[in-house]
């Protein structure tokens, strides 16, 4: 006599963990892109300030004059 053996298998997929990882990656990329944009803007502002005042020494002197108010 032959008996049939039934085997039940369960598979469970965990997509929530992977979605969270993707959200974190996108968040890190967005923060990095914003930081890069701010750094580029600050560099451009500093270089244009030096060009407008006549050089790094003049920029520092003009900055002190602006802070002191003379």
C-alpha positions as a printed Julia matrix, in Angstrom:
70×3 Matrix{Float64}:
  0.0     0.0    0.0
  1.33    3.39  -0.97
  0.73    6.42   1.17
  0.97    9.91  -0.16
  2.9    12.39   1.91
  1.83   15.97   1.64
  4.33   18.56   2.6
  3.23   22.12   3.25
  5.73   24.87   2.78
  5.25   28.47   3.68
  7.11   31.31   2.15
  7.11   34.72   3.63
  8.48   37.73   1.86
  9.69   40.7    3.79
  9.39   43.7    1.54
  8.92   46.19   4.36
 12.59   45.99   5.32
 13.73   46.59   1.79
 11.36   49.51   1.31
 12.76   51.09   4.47
 16.29   50.62   3.17
 15.38   52.32  -0.1
 13.78   55.23   1.75
 16.93   55.66   3.84
 19.11   55.56   0.72
 16.98   58.21  -0.99
 17.08   60.34   2.17
 20.85   60.1    2.42
 21.2    60.98  -1.27
 18.9    63.99  -0.84
 20.86   65.26   2.18
 24.11   64.75   0.3
 22.82   66.63  -2.75
 21.65   69.54  -0.58
 24.99   69.64   1.24
 26.8    69.7   -2.08
 24.62   72.53  -3.37
 25.22   74.57  -0.21
 28.97   73.99  -0.43
 29.09   75.05  -4.07
 27.03   78.15  -3.3
 29.29   79.1   -0.38
 32.41   78.66  -2.51
 30.97   80.79  -5.3
 29.97   83.48  -2.77
 33.44   83.52  -1.21
 35.23   83.71  -4.55
 32.92   86.46  -5.83
 33.43   88.38  -2.58
 37.19   88.16  -2.99
 36.92   89.3   -6.61
 34.7    92.26  -5.68
 36.9    93.44  -2.8
 40.26   93.02  -4.5
 41.67   89.84  -2.98
 41.62   87.75   0.19
 43.32   90.39   2.35
 40.93   93.07   1.23
 37.99   90.74   1.8
 39.05   90.15   5.42
 39.62   93.87   5.97
 36.22   94.72   4.47
 34.6    92.06   6.64
 36.1    93.56   9.81
 34.99   97.03   8.71
 31.46   95.72   8.16
 31.35   93.98  11.56
 32.82   96.9   13.49
 30.78   99.44  11.58
 33.47  101.8   10.43
